[in-house]
Amino acid sequence: MKQPRPLTESGVPPLTRWECFGAVLTSLLAVGVGALGFYASFDAVSLKAVSWGFDDPWVLPVSIDSAIPVFTAANLYLIRMDMALAWVRFVPWALSLITCALNVAAGNSLWAKVAHGAISLLWVGVSEIAAHVYAVRIGAATGRRRRLDKVRWKRWLLSPGPTFVLWRRMNLWEQESYDTVLKLEQERLVYQAKLRGRFGRKWRRKAPVEALLPLRLARNGIPLAETAPDGLAVAGIETAWPFAALPAPAAAGAKPLAPVPAAQATPRRVTATVPTPPAAPASVPAPSPAPAAQSPAPTPAPTPLTEAQVYDMIKDAIQARDIDRFNSGDLTGSAIGRAMGQTAQNGRKVRRRLLSTYAANLLNQTLPDNFTVEDVMTAARP
């Protein structure tokens, strides 16, 4: 039986020998097509540049057409060295429009203008295809270029409103997998159904703030599997959360672990009969066994805090008017990041977001963009 071909790091099967031959042939033909387009553009624009008063008419087409692959290659090298500039990728497009416009102006009739403009786009098309292939290969190797799954057009047709919300979340929170986003949406619907069954149709008003917080955090890309059990416990719902936590996305180039068969997962217990050693003579005292060195028990790693727990800490500190916890205590940005197993920058973002949630839910106030903890303390005064 023929074995399937191994996958590459991007998950695409490698090219066969004939496919590689076709790719090389296509590349050679593409270079030839681009050269023909460059030659035609050079000839047409040079002749027109003479009537425009250029002393050296060949300088105009050469400088513009040769700058297109130069800036394309410069953009690729910047991407390769992790120094990408957003405006560099638009320079080849602008130069392509300029050379197309010059070729159109070089034509005498309508069809001549169309022919000259189409020929000039051959070189541009070849450069863009080469840039796209190289950029995708760099992104697949470094993990910096991620491609989101497309939402099926049938879902857009049958349910355009919820599909737009789904697509918006995929793009806001960089969720590549369409199946993962569907699972997150199912978790949100199940959580809302549990709150509705507990508090009735007006569950948004009757449910406690801590029970509504997981839904707000889910809008910010935090899975309900991390916050739903605490929210259900606060709401007085004792049912277990039916969904398991989603696996973390694998790093670029990492191979997925193969599942362990059930027969290998549980080792068999083998019993053996050990013969009894002969008794030692009475005159020779038996040596006492040496005390075994006791290794210190490993210290269990602390469990990272969830955002719901951090929110409770922030709420208690504000109600107690304890500003020192935010300045030099356990509620600084770096302390929250360490407690959640994240970076200090993410800790500051979490604290700022939870302070905004506290002000919106309990104080019914919208804080400015540059608010401080003192502003929240002032707004929380009775």
ChimeraX attribute file (.defattr): number of C-alpha atoms within 10 A of each C-alpha:
attribute: neighborCount
match mode: 1-to-1
recipient: residues
	/A:1	3
	/A:2	4
	/A:3	5
	/A:4	7
	/A:5	11
	/A:6	10
	/A:7	11
	/A:8	13
	/A:9	14
	/A:10	16
	/A:11	11
	/A:12	10
	/A:13	12
	/A:14	14
	/A:15	13
	/A:16	10
	/A:17	9
	/A:18	9
	/A:19	11
	/A:20	12
	/A:21	12
	/A:22	13
	/A:23	13
	/A:24	12
	/A:25	12
	/A:26	12
	/A:27	14
	/A:28	12
	/A:29	13
	/A:30	19
	/A:31	16
	/A:32	15
	/A:33	17
	/A:34	21
	/A:35	15
	/A:36	16
	/A:37	24
	/A:38	21
	/A:39	17
	/A:40	17
	/A:41	27
	/A:42	22
	/A:43	17
	/A:44	19
	/A:45	25
	/A:46	22
	/A:47	13
	/A:48	17
	/A:49	20
	/A:50	13
	/A:51	9
	/A:52	10
	/A:53	9
	/A:54	13
	/A:55	9
	/A:56	10
	/A:57	19
	/A:58	16
	/A:59	14
	/A:60	16
	/A:61	22
	/A:62	16
	/A:63	10
	/A:64	16
	/A:65	23
	/A:66	13
	/A:67	16
	/A:68	21
	/A:69	19
	/A:70	12
	/A:71	18
	/A:72	21
	/A:73	18
	/A:74	14
	/A:75	23
	/A:76	20
	/A:77	15
	/A:78	13
	/A:79	16
	/A:80	15
	/A:81	8
	/A:82	11
	/A:83	11
	/A:84	15
	/A:85	11
	/A:86	9
	/A:87	8
	/A:88	15
	/A:89	17
	/A:90	14
	/A:91	16
	/A:92	23
	/A:93	15
	/A:94	12
	/A:95	18
	/A:96	21
	/A:97	16
	/A:98	14
	/A:99	24
	/A:100	23
	/A:101	15
	/A:102	22
	/A:103	29
	/A:104	23
	/A:105	18
	/A:106	21
	/A:107	18
	/A:108	9
	/A:109	11
	/A:110	9
	/A:111	11
	/A:112	15
	/A:113	18
	/A:114	15
	/A:115	14
	/A:116	24
	/A:117	23
	/A:118	16
	/A:119	20
	/A:120	28
	/A:121	20
	/A:122	21
	/A:123	26
	/A:124	23
	/A:125	16
	/A:126	21
	/A:127	20
	/A:128	16
	/A:129	12
	/A:130	15
	/A:131	18
	/A:132	14
	/A:133	10
	/A:134	15
	/A:135	18
	/A:136	17
	/A:137	14
	/A:138	17
	/A:139	17
	/A:140	19
	/A:141	14
	/A:142	14
	/A:143	14
	/A:144	13
	/A:145	14
	/A:146	13
	/A:147	13
	/A:148	14
	/A:149	13
	/A:150	11
	/A:151	16
	/A:152	10
	/A:153	11
	/A:154	9
	/A:155	13
	/A:156	14
	/A:157	10
	/A:158	10
	/A:159	11
	/A:160	13
	/A:161	11
	/A:162	13
	/A:163	17
	/A:164	14
	/A:165	10
	/A:166	17
	/A:167	18
	/A:168	12
	/A:169	18
	/A:170	21
	/A:171	11
	/A:172	11
	/A:173	12
	/A:174	13
	/A:175	19
	/A:176	16
	/A:177	15
	/A:178	16
	/A:179	12
	/A:180	14
	/A:181	16
	/A:182	12
	/A:183	14
	/A:184	20
	/A:185	18
	/A:186	13
	/A:187	22
	/A:188	19
	/A:189	12
	/A:190	15
	/A:191	22
	/A:192	16
	/A:193	13
	/A:194	16
	/A:195	23
	/A:196	16
	/A:197	12
	/A:198	16
	/A:199	14
	/A:200	14
	/A:201	11
	/A:202	10
	/A:203	17
	/A:204	15
	/A:205	11
	/A:206	14
	/A:207	18
	/A:208	13
	/A:209	17
	/A:210	19
	/A:211	23
	/A:212	22
	/A:213	21
	/A:214	26
	/A:215	21
	/A:216	13
	/A:217	18
	/A:218	20
	/A:219	14
	/A:220	13
	/A:221	15
	/A:222	17
	/A:223	20
	/A:224	25
	/A:225	19
	/A:226	18
	/A:227	21
	/A:228	24
	/A:229	20
	/A:230	19
	/A:231	23
	/A:232	22
	/A:233	14
	/A:234	16
	/A:235	20
	/A:236	12
	/A:237	15
	/A:238	10
	/A:239	10
	/A:240	10
	/A:241	15
	/A:242	10
	/A:243	14
	/A:244	10
	/A:245	10
	/A:246	13
	/A:247	7
	/A:248	6
	/A:249	9
	/A:250	9
	/A:251	10
	/A:252	16
	/A:253	14
	/A:254	9
	/A:255	12
	/A:256	8
	/A:257	6
	/A:258	6
	/A:259	7
	/A:260	8
	/A:261	8
	/A:262	8
	/A:263	8
	/A:264	8
	/A:265	9
	/A:266	8
	/A:267	8
	/A:268	8
	/A:269	5
	/A:270	5
	/A:271	6
	/A:272	5
	/A:273	5
	/A:274	6
	/A:275	6
	/A:276	6
	/A:277	6
	/A:278	6
	/A:279	7
	/A:280	9
	/A:281	8
	/A:282	7
	/A:283	6
	/A:284	7
	/A:285	8
	/A:286	10
	/A:287	6
	/A:288	6
	/A:289	6
	/A:290	6
	/A:291	6
	/A:292	6
	/A:293	6
	/A:294	6
	/A:295	6
	/A:296	6
	/A:297	6
	/A:298	6
	/A:299	6
	/A:300	6
	/A:301	6
	/A:302	9
	/A:303	9
	/A:304	14
	/A:305	15
	/A:306	15
	/A:307	20
	/A:308	20
	/A:309	15
	/A:310	19
	/A:311	20
	/A:312	14
	/A:313	15
	/A:314	21
	/A:315	16
	/A:316	12
	/A:317	17
	/A:318	22
	/A:319	12
	/A:320	10
	/A:321	15
	/A:322	14
	/A:323	15
	/A:324	12
	/A:325	15
	/A:326	18
	/A:327	12
	/A:328	11
	/A:329	13
	/A:330	17
	/A:331	22
	/A:332	18
	/A:333	23
	/A:334	18
	/A:335	19
	/A:336	26
	/A:337	22
	/A:338	17
	/A:339	20
	/A:340	21
	/A:341	16
	/A:342	14
	/A:343	15
	/A:344	18
	/A:345	12
	/A:346	17
	/A:347	22
	/A:348	18
	/A:349	14
	/A:350	19
	/A:351	23
	/A:352	16
	/A:353	14
	/A:354	21
	/A:355	21
	/A:356	19
	/A:357	21
	/A:358	23
	/A:359	18
	/A:360	13
	/A:361	14
	/A:362	11
	/A:363	14
	/A:364	11
	/A:365	15
	/A:366	12
	/A:367	16
	/A:368	9
	/A:369	7
	/A:370	6
	/A:371	12
	/A:372	12
	/A:373	15
	/A:374	13
	/A:375	13
	/A:376	18
	/A:377	17
	/A:378	11
	/A:379	14
	/A:380	16
	/A:381	10
	/A:382	4
